Amino acid sequence: LAREGVTGIAVLNPGFVSDCLETLEEIAIQGAEIFHAAGGRHYAHIPCLNDSADGMRVIETVVRRELSGWI
């Protein structure tokens, strides 16, 4: 994207429920390095929900929906 003139991006990982070393190293750190090396200026990595109250509500909602009728 930086090579196409995009100067700033924000990256989030919807497939990850929690940050892990690979998420932080590969996406947050290496992603920023690659983007900056290609001419990008502003790179933001948006952290996962982890064990925040909002994150737990999302997990609870999905689990309750998927288990409905099983219990």
Residue pairs with C-beta under 8 A, 6 or more apart in sequence:
1 9
1 35
1 38
1 40
2 35
2 36
2 38
2 39
2 40
3 38
3 39
6 40
7 39
7 40
7 41
7 42
8 40
8 41
8 42
8 43
8 44
9 35
9 40
9 42
9 43
9 44
10 44
10 45
10 46
11 27
11 28
11 31
11 43
11 44
11 45
11 46
12 45
12 46
12 48
13 23
13 27
13 46
13 48
16 23
16 48
17 48
17 49
17 50
17 55
17 59
18 48
18 49
18 50
18 51
18 55
19 47
19 48
19 50
23 48
24 45
27 45
28 45
31 43
31 45
32 43
32 45
35 43
36 43
48 55
49 55
49 58
